[in-house]
Amino acid sequence: MSPKRFSLGGGFYVPAVLAIITLAYLLSAIQLGPPMKEGNMTPSFFPITTALIMLIALVCVMAQEVRRARSKHGEESGEGDGGGASDEDQVSKSIGGISLGAISVVLLTALYLLAFDLIGYFVSTFLYVLMLMFQFGSGSVQKWPMKLVATLIITGAGFLLFDVFFQVRLPTLWSQ
């Protein structure tokens, strides 16, 4: 065993920062009151539920990253076969230990949040979901029609969920 400790990178720290922000959001949502009152959902139900689900997911990602770092540390201390090419590939696709994919998702999300109020739910959500599909999928021209259909379905389902079921008025381009 090497006396060096294993190190955690952006795969741990980015979710940790998001967990802190989500925890602050959860505490703010709890101040709205109980999520259920007389068998009905209150305005705090959805924010509290979303924050709890997000916290669980972030803790799972952080735990997975700790396990990955421990296994990588074990390989570096002589227990693994030492495949260097994959490490070089990962370094070239990251900045400060944070993958370019994660950085692009954070930037896309920030742009989405800014655009949401300015241009409304439909346009901003459609563009956000479409950009995420291209971020995580191939840019193949043959897959464009399917991505457009999926984006329309996701945007429509989000509208139905919030506007119709939760009766949350979403901003629209024509209501600005």
Stockholm file with secondary structure:
# STOCKHOLM 1.0

chainA/1-176         MSPKRFSLGGGFYVPAVLAIITLAYLLSAIQLGPPMKEGNMTPSFFPITTALIMLIALVCVMAQEVRRARSKHGEESGEGDGGGASDEDQVSKSIGGISLGAISVVLLTALYLLAFDLIGYFVSTFLYVLMLMFQFGSGSVQKWPMKLVATLIITGAGFLLFDVFFQVRLPTLWSQ
#=GR chainA/1-176 SS CCSSCCCCCHHHHHHHHHHHHHHHHHHHHHTTCCSEETTEECTTHHHHHHHHHHHHHHHHHHHHHHHHHHHHHHIIIIISCCCHHHHHHHHHTEETTEEHHHHHHHHHHHHHHHHHHHHCHHHHHHHHHHHHHHHHSCCCGGGHHHHHHHHHHHHHHHHIIIIIISCCCCCCGGGC
#=GC SS_cons         CCSSCCCCCHHHHHHHHHHHHHHHHHHHHHTTCCSEETTEECTTHHHHHHHHHHHHHHHHHHHHHHHHHHHHHHIIIIISCCCHHHHHHHHHTEETTEEHHHHHHHHHHHHHHHHHHHHCHHHHHHHHHHHHHHHHSCCCGGGHHHHHHHHHHHHHHHHIIIIIISCCCCCCGGGC
//
